[in-house]
């Protein structure tokens, strides 16, 4: 795997935060939270 791919993955991971209820939240360009509930 190239460094470019690894760095891209790290940026994607760092863009997401996981809260205490097991949801993944990502702020979009309008500063609204996009929340994904995990099963």
DSSP file (Angstrom, degrees, kcal/mol; ACC not computed):
  #  RESIDUE AA STRUCTURE BP1 BP2  ACC     N-H-->O    O-->H-N    N-H-->O    O-->H-N    TCO  KAPPA ALPHA  PHI   PSI    X-CA   Y-CA   Z-CA
    1    1 A X              0   0    0      0, 0.0     2,-0.0     0, 0.0     0, 0.0   0.000 360.0 360.0 360.0 134.6    0.0    0.0    0.0
    2    2 A X     >  -     0   0    0      1,-0.1     4,-2.0     4,-0.0     5,-0.2  -0.315 360.0-116.2 -77.1 160.6    1.4    3.4   -0.9
    3    3 A X  H  > S+     0   0    0      1,-0.2     4,-2.9     2,-0.2     5,-0.2   0.863 115.1  59.4 -61.6 -35.0    2.0    6.2    1.5
    4    4 A X  H  > S+     0   0    0      1,-0.2     4,-2.2     2,-0.2    -1,-0.2   0.919 106.4  46.2 -61.4 -43.4   -0.6    8.3   -0.3
    5    5 A X  H  > S+     0   0    0      2,-0.2     4,-2.2     1,-0.2    -1,-0.2   0.911 113.2  49.5 -65.9 -42.1   -3.3    5.7    0.4
    6    6 A X  H  X S+     0   0    0     -4,-2.0     4,-2.2     1,-0.2    -2,-0.2   0.926 111.6  48.1 -63.5 -44.7   -2.3    5.3    4.0
    7    7 A X  H  X S+     0   0    0     -4,-2.9     4,-2.1     1,-0.2    -1,-0.2   0.889 110.1  52.7 -63.7 -38.5   -2.3    9.1    4.6
    8    8 A X  H  X S+     0   0    0     -4,-2.2     4,-2.2    -5,-0.2    -1,-0.2   0.906 109.2  49.6 -62.7 -41.7   -5.7    9.3    2.9
    9    9 A X  H  X S+     0   0    0     -4,-2.2     4,-2.6     1,-0.2    -2,-0.2   0.895 109.0  52.2 -64.4 -40.0   -7.1    6.7    5.2
   10   10 A X  H  X S+     0   0    0     -4,-2.2     4,-2.5     1,-0.2    -1,-0.2   0.886 109.0  50.1 -64.5 -38.1   -5.7    8.5    8.3
   11   11 A X  H  X S+     0   0    0     -4,-2.1     4,-1.1     2,-0.2    -1,-0.2   0.911 111.1  49.0 -65.5 -42.0   -7.4   11.7    7.2
   12   12 A X  H  < S+     0   0    0     -4,-2.2     4,-0.5     1,-0.2     3,-0.5   0.932 112.9  47.1 -62.4 -45.1  -10.7    9.9    6.7
   13   13 A X  H >< S+     0   0    0     -4,-2.6     3,-1.3     1,-0.2    -2,-0.2   0.908 110.4  52.0 -63.4 -41.9  -10.4    8.3   10.2
   14   14 A X  H 3< S+     0   0    0     -4,-2.5    -1,-0.2     1,-0.3    -2,-0.2   0.715 100.2  64.3 -69.7 -18.6   -9.5   11.5   11.9
   15   15 A X  T 3< S+     0   0    0     -4,-1.1    12,-0.4    -3,-0.5     2,-0.3   0.664  97.0  70.2 -76.6 -15.4  -12.5   13.2   10.3
   16   16 A X    <   -     0   0    0     -3,-1.3     2,-0.4    -4,-0.5    10,-0.2  -0.789  62.2-166.7-105.4 145.6  -14.8   10.9   12.3
   17   17 A X  E     -A   25   0A   0      8,-2.2     8,-3.2    -2,-0.3     2,-0.5  -0.983  12.3-144.3-126.4 144.4  -15.4   10.9   16.0
   18   18 A X  E     -A   24   0A   0     -2,-0.4     6,-0.2     6,-0.2     2,-0.1  -0.927  17.5-153.6-109.5 123.4  -17.2    8.2   18.0
   19   19 A X    >   -     0   0    0      4,-2.1     3,-1.7    -2,-0.5     4,-0.2  -0.284  34.4 -91.4 -90.6-179.7  -19.3    9.2   20.9
   20   20 A X  T 3  S+     0   0    0      1,-0.3    -1,-0.1     2,-0.1    -2,-0.0   0.723 120.4  60.6 -67.0 -22.5  -20.3    7.3   24.0
   21   21 A X  T 3  S-     0   0    0      2,-0.1    -1,-0.3     1,-0.0    -2,-0.0   0.284 119.9-102.9 -91.0  12.8  -23.4    5.8   22.5
   22   22 A X  S <  S+     0   0    0     -3,-1.7    16,-0.9     1,-0.3     2,-0.3   0.779  76.9 136.2  77.0  26.6  -21.5    4.0   19.7
   23   23 A X  E     - B   0  37A   0     -4,-0.2    -4,-2.1    14,-0.2     2,-0.6  -0.803  50.6-134.5-105.6 150.2  -22.4    6.5   17.0
   24   24 A X  E     -AB  18  36A   0     12,-2.6    12,-2.9    -2,-0.3     2,-0.4  -0.905  24.6-169.4-102.4 125.7  -20.0    7.9   14.4
   25   25 A X  E     +AB  17  35A   0     -8,-3.2    -8,-2.2    -2,-0.6     2,-0.4  -0.938   9.1 179.8-118.2 138.1  -20.3   11.6   13.9
   26   26 A X  E     - B   0  34A   0      8,-2.1     8,-2.9    -2,-0.4     2,-0.4  -0.994  24.6-132.2-135.6 130.0  -18.8   13.7   11.2
   27   27 A X  E     - B   0  33A   0    -12,-0.4     6,-0.2    -2,-0.4     2,-0.1  -0.658  25.1-152.8 -79.8 130.0  -19.2   17.5   10.7
   28   28 A X    >   -     0   0    0      4,-2.4     3,-1.9    -2,-0.4    -1,-0.0  -0.231  38.7 -81.1 -91.5-171.5  -20.0   18.4    7.2
   29   29 A X  T 3  S+     0   0    0      1,-0.3    -2,-0.1     2,-0.1    -1,-0.0   0.712 129.5  54.8 -67.5 -19.8  -19.3   21.7    5.4
   30   30 A X  T 3  S-     0   0    0      2,-0.2    -1,-0.3     0, 0.0     3,-0.1   0.229 116.4-112.0 -96.2  13.8  -22.3   23.4    7.0
   31   31 A X  S <  S+     0   0    0     -3,-1.9     2,-0.4     1,-0.3    -2,-0.1   0.744  74.5 136.3  61.3  25.2  -21.1   22.5   10.5
   32   32 A X        -     0   0    0     -6,-0.0    -4,-2.4     1,-0.0     2,-0.4  -0.806  58.5-114.6 -97.7 146.5  -24.0   20.1   10.9
   33   33 A X  E     -B   27   0A   0     -2,-0.4     2,-0.7    -6,-0.2    -6,-0.2  -0.661  18.0-154.2 -84.9 130.3  -23.3   16.7   12.4
   34   34 A X  E     -B   26   0A   0     -8,-2.9    -8,-2.1    -2,-0.4     2,-0.5  -0.919  19.8-164.2 -99.6 115.5  -23.8   13.7   10.3
   35   35 A X  E     -B   25   0A   0     -2,-0.7     2,-0.5   -10,-0.2   -10,-0.2  -0.874  12.5-169.2-111.2 130.8  -24.5   10.8   12.6
   36   36 A X  E     -B   24   0A   0    -12,-2.9   -12,-2.6    -2,-0.5     2,-0.4  -0.970  16.1-143.8-117.8 117.7  -24.3    7.1   11.7
   37   37 A X  E     -B   23   0A   0     -2,-0.5     2,-0.3   -14,-0.2   -14,-0.2  -0.650  13.0-141.8 -82.7 134.1  -25.7    4.7   14.3
   38   38 A X              0   0    0    -16,-0.9    -1,-0.0    -2,-0.4    -2,-0.0  -0.735 360.0 360.0 -94.0 143.3  -23.8    1.4   14.6
   39   39 A X              0   0    0     -2,-0.3    -1,-0.1     0, 0.0    -2,-0.0   0.500 360.0 360.0 -67.6 360.0  -25.7   -1.8   15.1
